[in-house]
């Protein structure tokens, strides 16, 4: 069965490919090699995301990568910066960056809820480190229910809160773009 979403939660177990990816990364492999391992060797067919069967392979791969690189106990922004090379290598396209941002939203909602209050700092970190470009952030910001198609236990209020707290950064980027456009016209 081919689809775009994750089914209802079956268990609390995570996909064993997350541990395989985490072990591969811990071996100190270069980012490009990690990207090849994730996309070509591991794959994400019939992936398990937070105990639910997920049919969207790009989203599942983003979830695998974040699960393998985050959760070490430090600040989320510091962990993102530490793994930025691998994120860039694994998800260089706009579509991949959107999946990474959605998987990060899911991670925050389920694993690191205090991140909901710090979305402006998290978005700034992703943007300053060229992990996710502003166009993908803008699309994410405008679509509160985007995660719903991938995660059946989605809570709209959480998504709205994440976007409200991320608005400070989104607004700043948009104003900077407007200022740059005005300078070019002069």
Secondary structure, DSSP 8 states (H G I E B T S, - for coil): ---SSEEEE--S---HHHHHHHHHHHTT--HHHHHHIIIIII--TTEEETTEEE--HHHHHHHHHHHHHS-SSS-HHHHHHHTHHHHHHH--SHHHHHHHHHHHHHHHHHT-GGGGGGHHHHHHHHHHTTSS-HHHHHHHHH-TTGGGGT-TT--HHHHHHHHHHHHHHHHHHHHHHHHHHHHHH-
